[in-house]
Amino acid sequence: MISCRDFRAGFTAATADPKMLEHVRGCDLCLDHAAAIDPDIVFRAIGGGELVPPGGVDAFVDDVMRQVRVRSAANVVNVPSRFSWRKLSAAAAMAAGVTGAALVYHYERGTRVIPPPVTDRPAVVANLTTKPVVETYESENATIVEVPASEPGGAQVVMIFDESLPSDL
Amino acid sequence: MAAVLRLMIPTKESVDPDDRQLVETIRGGDADAFELLVRRKTSKVYALCYRIIGNAEDAKDISQLVFLKLWENLGKYDAQYAFDTWLYRMVTNVAIDFMRNRQSRENAVNSNLRLVKTSSDPEQGVIVQRKEIETVFHEVSSVLSPKQKTIFVMNQMDDMPSSEIAKVLGCRESTVRNHLFNARKAMQQQLEKRFPEYSRLWRQR
């Protein structure tokens, strides 16, 4: 480090001389002298240099390496990301292009929605068939449920549950 | 004679590999080499984070985050560029992001606070107290944008020329100079408001 005498003799405003800066960062008396000439030197006097993180360098490095090992174990490290904004934007551009082209194509061809033809014929009526009426029924395995009529003289509903009955009955 | 010769021949252990060589070794899967790189860069990275952020614990967390990002992105490093420039870019990006998030949280709280110094005697000459300078700097620089503060720290404290800062931040040199000019101006105004005894230094100029 240069002497205080050399510093005071050689110091000028806005100096970038590393020797001058080194001196002013280590000598309080010369800092006062320099600040009177160049106030900007006050903050320059803080200096960059190197600082030790809280807990020391060893603990810091251990913390970093622990996290690196955890990430490596979790297979996060060195796995190339499949997601990329470039890929996404390229896909979006392609999708927009295809959609736009399809719209233009249909517009130019004058494609319209054609309504179904209207006919005068009546709709086909379903071919309903009458099932045989069961007046009596006997079975040991059947379960017969009679639903009471909702009004006097109304239709009587009888439900028969029997597996031996024909399926279409 | 043989013993003397052995001492003169550099052994593998006695030669520190430079940063590029270390990176190549790490890419080959050597975690020990990465530990060596972290150990080598810790003090510098932490110092830069601390100057920008102004809080020791936050600076430590951000420094660790930088090294984790470094580990994950080492494959992207192009060896034709200086390693430190690439590393500083990572540091400044992470620190600036952190500052932006913190600023948005703190703006509402601190907007009306003003630090008033009571111990100074305006009649006496200003004696620069080295210990106070950092406190004053952190108070005064709180008005700077994260980018302005980063540029100011790299230029004024790390003695980095504007051309190098421009490379780190990926912007033009004129932009860096412009940020520096505005940062100085804003800090002088803040000194006037918060630390009138220090601002007299600037008025004397």
HADDOCK unambig.tbl for C-alpha pairs under 7 A between the chains (distance, minus, plus):
assign (segid A and resid 28 and name CA) (segid B and resid 130 and name CA) 6.94 0.50 0.50
assign (segid A and resid 32 and name CA) (segid B and resid 127 and name CA) 6.42 0.50 0.50
assign (segid A and resid 32 and name CA) (segid B and resid 128 and name CA) 5.87 0.50 0.50
assign (segid A and resid 36 and name CA) (segid B and resid 201 and name CA) 6.55 0.50 0.50
assign (segid A and resid 39 and name CA) (segid B and resid 201 and name CA) 5.72 0.50 0.50
assign (segid A and resid 39 and name CA) (segid B and resid 202 and name CA) 5.64 0.50 0.50
assign (segid A and resid 43 and name CA) (segid B and resid 133 and name CA) 6.95 0.50 0.50
assign (segid A and resid 43 and name CA) (segid B and resid 137 and name CA) 6.86 0.50 0.50
assign (segid A and resid 44 and name CA) (segid B and resid 156 and name CA) 4.99 0.50 0.50
assign (segid A and resid 44 and name CA) (segid B and resid 157 and name CA) 5.24 0.50 0.50
assign (segid A and resid 46 and name CA) (segid B and resid 134 and name CA) 6.76 0.50 0.50
assign (segid A and resid 46 and name CA) (segid B and resid 157 and name CA) 6.40 0.50 0.50
assign (segid A and resid 47 and name CA) (segid B and resid 157 and name CA) 4.23 0.50 0.50
assign (segid A and resid 47 and name CA) (segid B and resid 158 and name CA) 6.27 0.50 0.50
assign (segid A and resid 48 and name CA) (segid B and resid 47 and name CA) 6.62 0.50 0.50
assign (segid A and resid 48 and name CA) (segid B and resid 48 and name CA) 6.96 0.50 0.50
assign (segid A and resid 48 and name CA) (segid B and resid 157 and name CA) 4.54 0.50 0.50
assign (segid A and resid 48 and name CA) (segid B and resid 158 and name CA) 4.46 0.50 0.50
assign (segid A and resid 49 and name CA) (segid B and resid 44 and name CA) 6.70 0.50 0.50
assign (segid A and resid 49 and name CA) (segid B and resid 47 and name CA) 6.93 0.50 0.50
assign (segid A and resid 49 and name CA) (segid B and resid 158 and name CA) 6.70 0.50 0.50
assign (segid A and resid 50 and name CA) (segid B and resid 43 and name CA) 4.82 0.50 0.50
assign (segid A and resid 50 and name CA) (segid B and resid 44 and name CA) 4.85 0.50 0.50
assign (segid A and resid 50 and name CA) (segid B and resid 47 and name CA) 5.42 0.50 0.50
assign (segid A and resid 51 and name CA) (segid B and resid 43 and name CA) 4.97 0.50 0.50
assign (segid A and resid 51 and name CA) (segid B and resid 44 and name CA) 6.73 0.50 0.50
assign (segid A and resid 51 and name CA) (segid B and resid 46 and name CA) 6.42 0.50 0.50
assign (segid A and resid 51 and name CA) (segid B and resid 47 and name CA) 4.90 0.50 0.50
assign (segid A and resid 52 and name CA) (segid B and resid 43 and name CA) 5.43 0.50 0.50
assign (segid A and resid 53 and name CA) (segid B and resid 46 and name CA) 6.36 0.50 0.50
assign (segid A and resid 53 and name CA) (segid B and resid 60 and name CA) 6.02 0.50 0.50
assign (segid A and resid 54 and name CA) (segid B and resid 56 and name CA) 6.97 0.50 0.50
assign (segid A and resid 57 and name CA) (segid B and resid 42 and name CA) 7.00 0.50 0.50
assign (segid A and resid 61 and name CA) (segid B and resid 35 and name CA) 6.97 0.50 0.50
assign (segid A and resid 61 and name CA) (segid B and resid 38 and name CA) 6.47 0.50 0.50
assign (segid A and resid 61 and name CA) (segid B and resid 39 and name CA) 6.22 0.50 0.50
assign (segid A and resid 64 and name CA) (segid B and resid 64 and name CA) 5.95 0.50 0.50
assign (segid A and resid 65 and name CA) (segid B and resid 35 and name CA) 6.75 0.50 0.50
assign (segid A and resid 68 and name CA) (segid B and resid 68 and name CA) 6.62 0.50 0.50
assign (segid A and resid 77 and name CA) (segid B and resid 72 and name CA) 5.85 0.50 0.50
assign (segid A and resid 78 and name CA) (segid B and resid 72 and name CA) 6.62 0.50 0.50
